[in-house]
Amino acid sequence: MLAIHPNARTTPAVRAEIARSPEPSGVLAQRFGVSTETIRKWRKRGPADCQDRSARPHKLPWKASAAERAVVCALRRATGFPLDDLTFIVSHFLPHLNRDAVYRILKAAGLNRLTPADRTRKPHSAFKEDEVGFVHLDVKHLPKLQDRDGITRKRSL
């Protein structure tokens, strides 16, 4: 059941009466203590549609372009990092994306929750025994993206 908005000046029954009434808008506005714009709105909707509608926006704006969203999704698939770790890495080359934006991107792509198979990664093979002083690095190549200055260049992780 839909609830009436707490600040509403009219009820669904009054709205239906407004929609059916042939009286002028000014007379109805005075009778019910609302503006003439409110009277016009309920007349336009008709007697069948007298419930409050959601005020939620139908479409949220994206901070990220399609290419940036693809990068975030590809990083999630390739690394399997949790949200906070992924946000930390993404913030280095896409500083305008915060944790909420990264989560929304993952949720829209269906990657917000990792499956148990993705969480338990296979164990890595043993590294080659080297002398002390050698460091092993894994490099992930990312597509070309624009930074804050508008310069497009290839990046790596």
Sequence and secondary structure as in RCSB ss.txt:
>XXXX:A:sequence
MLAIHPNARTTPAVRAEIARSPEPSGVLAQRFGVSTETIRKWRKRGPADCQDRSARPHKLPWKASAAERAVVCAL
RRATGFPLDDLTFIVSHFLPHLNRDAVYRILKAAGLNRLTPADRTRKPHSAFKEDEVGFVHLDVKHLPKLQDRDG
ITRKRSL
>XXXX:A:secstr
     TT SS HHHHHHHHH  S HHHHHHHHT  HHHHHHHHHH TT  S    S SS   SS HHHHHHHHHH
HHHH   HHHHHHHHHHH TT  HHHHHHHHHHTT SS  HHHHS           TT       EEEEEE TTS
 EEEEE 
